[in-house]
Each structure stands twice: as structure tokens, then as C-alpha cells.
Amino acid sequence: MGGALDVVAVDVGGTFTDVIYVDSSGSVRLSKVPTTPRRPEDGVVSGVRSVSPSGAFEVLHATTIATNALLGQVGLELPRTALLTTRGFRDVIEIGRQARPRLYDLLFAKPRPLVPRELRFEVDERTLSDGTVVKEVSEPELDEVASRMESMGVEAVAISFINSYANPSNEARARDLLSRRFAYVTASHEVAMEPREYERTSTAVINAALRPIVSRYLSSLRSSLGSMGASSLSVMSSAGGLVDVEEAALRPVQLIESGPAAGAIAASWLARELEVGSAIGFDMGGTTAKASSIVGGEVQVTTEYEVGGEAHHGRVVKGSGYPVRFPFVDLAEVSAGGGTIIWRDEAGALRVGPLSAGADPGPASYGRGGSQPTITDANLVLGRLGTSLAGGAVELRPELAAQALSRLGDPEGVAQEALELAIVEMARAVRLVTVERGLDPSGMTLIAFGGAGPQVAAELADEMGVGRVLVPPDPGLFSALGLLVADSKYEARLPFPRDLEAAFEGLEASLARRLGRVDHFIRLLDVRYSGQGWELTIRAPADLSPASVREEFDRAHEAAYGFTLDRPIEVVAARVFAVISRPKPRLRGPPREGEPRPVAQRRAWIGGSWDEVPIYRRESLPQGFRLRGPAVVEEYSSTTAVPRGWTLEVGPMGVLELRR
């Protein structure tokens, strides 16, 4: 790789914290250190220290802190947060949409509101749906409410007034007044300037609750890294772009899918580099497996996410969590990582997930006190893994893996069945971002990464009918690479624009003033048929005429749902991303020549059969080298399993290409 400046990319995963250091000469250092869930900044600092950067450097960071805080991780308790609403709307976050995730479950309990009722306050103000302010917010009333909040120990405040998306003047005035007494105040129009009171209020509340945690984390991290020579810190957003610390601290709601977004961006970059038209990004790490779809070299993006909710085979169950209206890379995620626990239910059936052994104590084979068997233990018992991970940083003990699996039955039989179950679960995630988006996976290329992704990629491809798999160099650190290939991206939006060109020009001018330098803008539109409850996000056509917008929307609707309607369309929102381009690294190529020989042979179960398979070291494989499965290719950050009936070839940039 190479770049103009020294850069350190740090991706915090559920098990490992991955670090890539690229100095100004283009040399690279890699490191994987254990994640420290209770104090994630310690793992980041340890990871940066492990690559020994010299001189000044910038840090690019993908973090899980926002998600972990919302999921109630110990040490990241949410602060006491209040909600200020229009009179009569204090219960909007509890009423929600009346959606029942489990329709026939009489004992179902809705998610606990992040703001209890006693911390929801009302003021007498009113804005109509056309933006007309019929009653301005009163400063004396706000002062009285603020005093009550202070007496109740409130640290953060969310403000969400009815129809503030149409005219935010009352909200902005309330924000300015409350900011004199509270350090963390979020107005809904700052994070979700669009209709739907429940979703907008939920987004504002989540942002307000996260601000103290994320602000303190980033401040502490920047200080620690600064003492080591870091000149700047940028963070990956859920939309797949980097933002500066100030933006991340102001709108932390955009960091919820920070880490997974980095992997999807890396996959889309590789697809462009290799001119792959459509691809599936498959990221299997220590805790989960994630899938994303890439069309025309671009990762797909959605505008709503539900955090903290239940997942059913990769699909987030509507109404089970807290909705967030913000751009997110379109991902499906299942509990099928290396650390996912294997168990039996009350009927004796073997199950995989959703619980994970995580980084501490980790899989049983780590020898750190874990006693429950995991997918990593299964791969080890099946001979698919060697006894060393991350260059010897983790030594695996096969006897402990077999001992843990034997509690569920014959170790090898349990391991085989568990792996098959995990692959079926991963296939469901892939179908969510392909088949359910109108894409045919059989014509796509699977890009497999993460520490565990290449171990199962070919068998997953068999399950999906995919005939081609690409494994990038250093796949276990590929999400960290996504930070290095990402551009900086900042978003703004305007609801119900009357004049599309004027709306886009206004948004672009606002972003340009705020950022100073912008290399280009991406224009998007949220569009629906008249009478529909939800909209699709499309690329704005160059010609913004109604006919062109209609044609683009009809095409997207046909692809997503299989039909179009003979109805007028409505543009719900105009969105703009300001993009600031960054220099991209170059992947180091493989050796040009050589006659690689297996470094070992071992008995392994790959693709449904036991064989004595050759073990190769990836760094010794030259450009153009080919082998037939079954075989195993090991490297610092991952292991690639090649089943019988598959071939492997070392292609451009050292990418391993597997074909059935």
C-alpha cells in the first residue's frame, strides 16, 4: 500500500482490534490485539502502539461504542436524558407505531423507552404542517422546564417539536436557550429533518443519549493518541464515509454501524479496482457475520435502521428496537461469528448463536477460561484451522475445543453439524441483501473477508449458487483497510422540496460553507407513490424533470418489489452528501515467481468430506499460481478453505480467486 501521509487505521471488532499502519514511503505494518470491551479506548491505544508509528500520523477509526452503549454494555451506561416536546406529544416515543414484532405473543413487552415518562416535558408551542408558526416557544416557560430538568439530574436533552421539519425556528430557539444550561442538547431537525414524529423523536433521543458517552470517549482517545504523535482523528460513519471528531461528537447517531460500514466500503472499493460489476460483501468476524450488496461498484445505502431490536435470521424485526432515521450502509447481520456459541435447546436440537464468547474469555480453545464450544472450536476440531492465530498472538488448543464440543456429543459430528447450521444462517443474511433487493446472487461475486470469512466462503457460495469468490490480501484486517480507502462524507437533507434544483443548490452551498473544501456532491432523492407509507432512496438524475425522476423511481421500485404503480409520485426529501476525496492505498502484490510447496499436511473436513489436505502459506504464493481443492491457505489474519471441486488462483493485487 502507499499514501501521501502516515496513516493508522483502527477497526474495533467484537474479538480483535485490527490495525493497519501505512507510512509515507508506502511500507505497511499490521497488528491484531484483543478488544477491551469495558474500555474500548485501551484496545485502540494498545493497537496503535503495537505498530510503533514514527513521527506525526493521522488516525482513522471504526468504533462500536455507540452500539455497545445502546445495548447496555457494562461501563457504558446511558446518561440521564430528558425529552422536550410540544404539548400533547410527550408520549410519542412510547406510543410509537403500534407495531407488534410478535403478533400473537400476548406477553410481548415493547422496548423500554430511553426516556422515562417523568423526564418528558411539554411546552406550549405550535408549528403547522406548512411551516407556519402559530405559537412561538416561550422563554420563561423554557427556563422553568430547564430548572426542573436540572433538579432531576438531567445531563442530556432531546428536543422534538411537532412539524419542526417544516420550520425549525421554535426548535432552534429552544435549543439555544437550553444550551446555556446543558452541555448536550440535540434538536430533532439537526439529526432527522424529515416527517414522522415518532422516528424523528427517536433519532433525536438516541443522539442526545449518546452524545456524552461518545464525546468523552473521543476526547479521551484523541488526547491519548495525541500524546503518541497523532495529528488528527476521523471516524467512520454508518453511511460509509469518514467524519471529523467534531461531527461525530455532535451527531453520534451516525456511528451506530461504524465498523460494519468500513468492511462494506472496502468490498466496494475492491469491486471497482477489479471491475466487478455486482458483488456480495461477506464479513465474518469473531462475533457476527455481515452481508452487503454492491452494484456498479457502489455499496447500497438505506435511510432507516432499528437499533437494539430483535433479529430474525438477519432481518431486524420492526417494532422491537429504537428507529433511527439516518443513512446507513444496507447490511444484514447474523450471529454466526468465530466466537458464536454452539448449544442444544430443551428438545436436544443443536443450535448456533445468538450468544457469543466474545474477546473475553473467548472460544474454549483460547485457553482463557471459556468452556462453551464455538464456531472457532468447531473449525479447529475439523482441521480447517491451524493452532496459531494472528502470527502467534493467540495459540489454539485442540484438546480444549474437543473437550467443550464433547459435552454436546461426538466432537467431530457436533462440529460438522454446527458449521452447516452456521452456513445456512449466513446464507439467509446474503439473501436479505440480494434476493429481497431484487438481485440474483448467482450472477454476483462473493468478496469474503474478516478473520473467519474465507474459512467458509466457498461452502457459503455453494449454498447460494455463487460460482466465484474473491479473498483480498489480509482479509482479517480488511475492514481496517476500508478506513484507508474511504472518503470523507457529510450529509444534509431538506424535506418536501418544491424546486429540486434550488433545494440541491441550497444544501450544497450550506455544506460547502461548513466544510470549506468539497470535491464533489452526491445527490439523492427519497421518493414514493402517492398514498404509500414509505419511500425509496434513488440517485437524482442529471435531468431533474418530473419525467426523469419518475423514470428512475419506477426502475428502482420494479427492482425492489417487482411492480410499479400508475400513481403520481412524491419527493419526500432531497439529500446531499458532500465528498472530500482522500488518497487511496495500493495493495502490495504477491511474489512474481516461485514454486510454493505445502508447509504441512493435515486431516481436514472441507466441503462435506474428510481428506488429507495440503497447507500453504499465502505469502509464498506467486502471481498466477493455481491449485485444486481440497486445500487450506493460511496467513497472518485468516485461513482460506478450498473444497473439492473448487480451484484457487492468485490474481491481480494478490487477491485469491476461487471458482467452482
C-alpha positions, -999 to 999 in steps of 0.1 A, spaced: 0 0 0 10 36 -3 -2 70 7 9 106 10 8 107 48 14 83 77 -20 68 85 -31 44 111 -65 27 106 -81 11 136 -112 -11 135 -126 -23 168 -143 -57 165 -161 -79 189 -130 -101 195 -100 -83 180 -90 -47 173 -74 -46 139 -47 -20 130 -30 -11 97 -2 14 96 9 29 63 39 53 64 47 80 38 71 56 20 43 30 15 55 4 39 29 -14 59 26 -28 94 -3 -50 106 -15 -59 140 -44 -76 158 -48 -71 195 -76 -83 218 -105 -59 220 -111 -44 255 -150 -42 257 -152 -24 290 -127 3 280 -125 2 241 -101 31 241 -75 10 258 -76 -16 229 -73 12 204 -43 28 221 -27 -7 225 -33 -14 188 -17 18 177 12 13 200 17 -22 186 26 -9 151 50 17 165 42 47 144 70 72 140 66 109 137 32 126 131 3 104 118 -34 106 114 -58 80 128 -89 67 111 -112 48 134 -142 25 132 -159 21 166 -186 0 182 -191 24 212 -224 38 201 -239 3 196 -225 -10 228 -239 19 248 -274 13 234 -272 -24 241 -263 -17 277 -227 -28 279 -212 -25 314 -192 7 317 -212 25 290 -244 33 309 -265 59 291 -268 92 309 -300 107 324 -317 121 293 -348 143 291 -372 149 262 -388 183 254 -419 181 232 -449 201 220 -478 200 245 -497 168 240 -468 148 224 -448 136 254 -457 100 249 -449 98 212 -417 77 218 -438 52 239 -468 50 216 -446 45 186 -462 29 156 -482 2 175 -462 -23 156 -460 -57 173 -429 -77 165 -446 -109 176 -483 -105 167 -497 -135 187 -475 -131 217 -498 -119 245 -469 -114 268 -448 -93 245 -434 -61 261 -424 -31 240 -388 -19 243 -383 3 273 -383 40 263 -349 55 266 -365 85 284 -389 76 313 -422 95 314 -411 117 344 -383 131 322 -405 140 293 -415 177 294 -440 197 273 -441 233 263 -469 253 247 -457 259 211 -471 251 177 -460 250 141 -484 239 113 -475 213 87 -469 240 61 -443 256 84 -465 284 98 -456 292 134 -489 299 152 -474 300 187 -438 308 195 -419 290 222 -419 310 255 -385 318 271 -399 319 307 -416 285 302 -384 271 289 -365 284 319 -390 268 342 -387 235 324 -349 237 324 -349 242 362 -370 211 367 -346 192 345 -316 203 365 -333 194 398 -338 159 384 -301 154 374 -306 155 336 -273 155 317 -286 154 281 -317 169 264 -335 159 232 -360 184 216 -386 173 192 -415 197 183 -444 188 160 -438 198 124 -403 211 131 -391 196 99 -412 222 80 -400 251 101 -374 245 128 -374 280 143 -391 271 176 -368 241 180 -337 261 173 -348 288 198 -354 261 225 -320 245 217 -302 278 220 -318 286 254 -313 251 269 -277 250 257 -269 277 282 -276 252 310 -269 218 295 -238 207 276 -255 181 255 -287 193 236 -300 178 204 -328 193 183 -345 168 160 -341 190 129 -303 187 134 -303 149 130 -335 140 111 -351 169 93 -380 150 79 -416 140 87 -428 111 110 -428 124 146 -420 90 162 -390 82 141 -377 118 142 -381 119 180 -365 85 185 -335 96 164 -331 128 185 -334 109 218 -308 84 207 -284 111 196 -289 130 228 -283 99 250 -251 90 230 -235 125 230 -220 125 265 -206 89 261 -192 94 226 -179 129 233 -160 118 263 -147 87 245 -134 106 215 -120 134 237 -101 108 258 -90 89 227 -78 120 209 -58 131 239 -41 96 243 -33 94 206 -21 129 205 5 121 232 17 94 208 20 118 178 -14 116 162 -22 149 144 -59 141 137 -87 116 143 -115 108 119 -143 83 125 -162 60 101 -199 68 98 -227 43 92 -232 58 57 -197 46 47 -178 79 49 -153 94 74 -163 124 96 -142 145 119 -143 143 156 -165 174 160 -191 160 136 -190 126 153 -194 141 188 -223 163 176 -242 136 158 -231 103 172 -262 86 160 -244 82 127 -217 59 143 -241 30 152 -229 8 123 -194 23 120 -174 -9 119 -196 -29 95 -197 1 72 -159 1 69 -159 -35 57 -186 -28 31 -167 2 18 -135 -19 15 -155 -45 -5 -170 -19 -29 -135 -4 -34 -121 -38 -43 -150 -44 -67 -142 -12 -85 -105 -20 -86 -111 -54 -102 -140 -42 -123 -165 -65 -107 -200 -53 -118 -220 -67 -89 -207 -83 -57 -217 -95 -22 -196 -83 6 -193 -111 32 -177 -102 65 -174 -129 92 -156 -119 123 -154 -130 159 -190 -121 169 -212 -119 138 -213 -124 100 -225 -95 78 -236 -92 42 -239 -62 19 -246 -58 -18 -225 -39 -42 -239 -28 -76 -218 -9 -101 -190 -6 -76 -212 12 -51 -225 -2 -18 -262 1 -13 -275 25 14 -307 27 34 -322 56 53 -336 38 83 -323 14 109 -336 -1 141 -310 -3 168 -312 -26 199 -340 -47 184 -345 -84 178 -331 -100 147 -348 -129 129 -323 -147 107 -306 -114 99 -338 -94 95 -344 -67 121 -379 -72 135 -398 -40 131 -410 -25 164 -386 -44 185 -359 -17 188 -354 20 185 -357 35 150 -331 58 136 -336 80 105 -301 84 92 -282 70 62 -268 35 68 -249 11 46 -275 -16 38 -264 -46 58 -278 -79 71 -262 -93 102 -265 -127 118 -250 -143 150 -225 -165 132 -190 -154 140 -160 -173 151 -169 -168 188 -206 -177 184 -216 -203 209 -229 -238 199 -255 -253 223 -285 -276 225 -320 -265 232 -345 -282 256 -355 -306 228 -319 -316 222 -316 -299 189 -282 -283 181 -283 -245 179 -258 -219 169 -260 -184 185 -271 -158 192 -247 -156 222 -210 -151 217 -179 -159 238 -166 -125 226 -130 -115 233 -130 -124 270 -130 -153 277 -133 -162 240 -136 -197 225 -127 -227 246 -96 -233 225 -82 -199 236 -74 -214 270 -86 -183 288 -113 -199 309 -140 -203 282 -158 -236 285 -186 -233 259 -179 -245 223 -179 -220 195 -176 -220 157 -138 -214 160 -136 -246 182 -155 -264 155 -132 -253 127 -102 -263 148 -115 -298 156 -123 -302 118 -88 -294 109 -97 -263 90 -77 -241 113 -41 -243 125 -31 -239 161 -19 -203 158 -38 -171 151 -26 -135 144 10 -146 140 12 -165 173 -7 -139 193 -33 -165 201 -24 -201 204 -53 -225 200 -56 -257 219 -74 -285 201 -79 -306 232 -99 -279 249 -120 -274 218 -127 -312 216 -135 -312 253 -160 -284 250 -177 -299 220 -178 -334 236 -203 -320 261 -228 -319 232 -220 -352 216 -193 -366 194 -169 -336 189 -164 -341 151 -201 -348 144 -212 -318 165 -186 -296 148 -198 -306 113 -235 -300 121 -228 -267 138 -208 -254 108 -235 -265 84 -261 -246 105 -239 -215 106 -236 -216 68 -274 -218 64 -278 -189 87 -252 -168 68 -270 -177 35 -301 -161 49 -282 -128 55 -269 -129 19 -305 -134 6 -317 -104 25 -293 -81 7 -297 -98 -27 -329 -117 -34 -350 -93 -13 -335 -63 -30 -343 -77 -65 -307 -90 -71 -298 -125 -83 -269 -138 -62 -260 -165 -88 -246 -138 -111 -227 -120 -84 -192 -124 -70 -187 -131 -32 -160 -110 -16 -151 -128 16 -132 -112 45 -130 -110 82 -109 -134 102 -134 -162 97 -150 -153 63 -125 -171 40 -129 -203 61 -165 -208 49 -167 -186 18 -167 -214 -8 -192 -235 11 -215 -204 15 -211 -198 -22 -222 -234 -29 -253 -228 -7 -261 -196 -27 -253 -209 -62 -225 -184 -65 -196 -196 -87 -168 -170 -79 -152 -160 -46 -126 -133 -40 -104 -132 -9 -85 -100 -6 -50 -98 10 -50 -96 48 -88 -104 49 -88 -104 87 -79 -67 86 -100 -58 55 -124 -36 74 -95 -15 87 -84 -12 50 -119 2 44 -110 31 65 -80 38 43 -100 37 10 -129 57 23 -136 94 15 -149 119 40 -187 123 36 -211 147 52 -249 146 48 -276 172 47 -313 169 37 -344 190 31 -380 177 33 -406 181 6 -386 203 -18 -407 223 -41 -379 231 -65 -354 202 -67 -325 222 -83 -329 250 -58 -330 226 -29 -299 208 -40 -280 240 -46 -290 253 -12 -279 221 6 -246 221 -14 -239 257 -6 -246 251 31 -222 221 32 -195 240 13 -196 269 37 -194 245 67 -166 223 53 -146 247 32 -133 222 7 -157 198 -11 -145 177 -41 -179 166 -53 -215 161 -42 -238 131 -44 -275 139 -49 -302 116 -37 -340 117 -35 -365 99 -12 -395 92 -34 -428 73 -30 -460 68 -49 -488 90 -36 -506 72 -8 -476 49 1 -464 49 37 -426 45 29 -402 57 3 -372 45 -17 -339 64 -20 -327 69 -55 -298 87 -72 -311 120 -85 -310 120 -123 -289 147 -140 -321 160 -155 -343 168 -125 -375 170 -146 -405 152 -132 -404 127 -160 -368 117 -153 -373 114 -116 -404 92 -123 -385 70 -146 -356 65 -121 -381 58 -93 -401 33 -113 -369 14 -122 -359 12 -85 -394 2 -74 -396 -25 -101 -362 -39 -89 -372 -38 -52 -408 -50 -54 -414 -64 -89 -440 -40 -99 -448 -3 -105 -480 17 -99 -499 41 -121 -500 69 -95 -483 103 -91 -450 103 -72 -440 124 -42 -405 136 -34 -403 133 4 -367 146 8 -337 158 -11 -304 145 3 -268 156 -4 -235 140 5 -205 163 4 -175 142 -5 -139 151 3 -116 127 -15 -87 111 2 -56 94 -13 -61 56 -17 -36 29 -8 -22 4 -32 -24 -33 -22 10 -49 -22 13 -76 -49 23 -112 -45 57 -126 -54 62 -127 -92 77 -161 -93 84 -191 -71 75 -227 -67 54 -228 -35 52 -261 -17 28 -271 11 43 -264 45 23 -293 61 -5 -319 55 -34 -325 79 -66 -343 81 -95 -318 75 -132 -318 68 -139 -294 40 -169 -294 17 -185 -324 33 -157 -349 33 -125 -358 53 -92 -356 34 -55 -353 39 -51 -317 26 -20 -296 18 -14 -265 38 1 -235 20 13 -201 33 -3 -173 14 28 -151 13 46 -177 -7 21 -180 -35 32 -161 -66 10 -143 -91 -8 -168 -113 -3 -198 -90 -32 -223 -92 -43 -252 -70 -72 -276 -68 -92 -283 -37 -93 -296 -11 -66 -274 3 -60 -248 30 -42 -215 27 -30 -199 59 -19 -163 66 -14 -139 94 -50 -128 98 -72 -156 83 -74 -190 67 -89 -199 33 -105 -233 29 -108 -246 -7 -133 -275 -10 -131 -304 -35 -145 -292 -69 -131 -256 -64 -99 -241 -78 -79 -213 -64 -57 -188 -84 -36 -159 -73 -49 -129 -92 -42 -92 -95 -31 -74 -63 -26 -108 -47 -64 -115 -45 -72 -152 -42 -99 -161 -68 -118 -193 -61 -140 -208 -88 -163 -237 -87 
